Amino acid sequence: WHTRAGWIKPERLVHAWLQTPGVTFRGNAEASQLVATPQGWQILDACHAVLAQAELVLLAAGYGSRALAASVSSTPLALQAIRGQISWGMHPTNALMPSLPGFPVNGHGGLIPAVPGPEGLRWIMGSSYQRDCEKPEIRAQDHQDVFARLQTLLPETARQLRQDFNPDHAQGWAGIRSATPGRLPILECVAATPSGAEAWVCSGMGSRGLSFAALCAELFAARLHGEPLPLERRLAQVLLVERRQTKQAVPSASPQPDDAP
């Protein structure tokens, strides 16, 4: 029971962050490779077209950061893919079903009973936890595993929602968490050019991305500008890994003709 807990809509939070002055969002562009140049870094797509270029790059692509970092560093990031799937369904009316609690319930799995949306109220139950799995497809077995947890957590609610977990009716969403062996985020410089242009990575947030993302962003900004740290130095040193002694220097390469956007 989390007495002071609250909940937010991640999509709306991200949209709010993107309104920060100086931020420009580009969608429908998948970064595949980093290339060092005399001017800094180029970010290329799968066809080697230049998506962007800058003196400083911060990779914050979840588990995808591992492959991007590998294009400039021979030391693999210690990231583990952990697949998770939730089950969800709609309330028959825009009112909470009688057997559902009026608040989120957490235990072995968790139930959020009433999430408002354009179509009405939605309940959400999950999540599965599968290590070393990089495929986010929806699986019928996961619906059954989530339902088994609900039967233990809230037996009466499980009886009412049984039909919603039927493979013919079940609805779900799956994604890939990015975790580290120590379950703390990675915030470190993975490569630098001879001119001093740095490539950093911010990943490995596991199941606590909404909390760690904001903290790591504040910590990174403070480090860049020499500002007071947002948390005590001992904790900052745990998160802010500056491996200058092992940081790989990447020779600059001249842009190729087919690199033009």
Summary of the structure (lengths in Angstrom):
residues: 261
radius of gyration: 21.8
end to end distance: 52.3
largest distance: 66.1
contacts: 709
relative contact order: 0.18
helix: 27%
strand: 29%
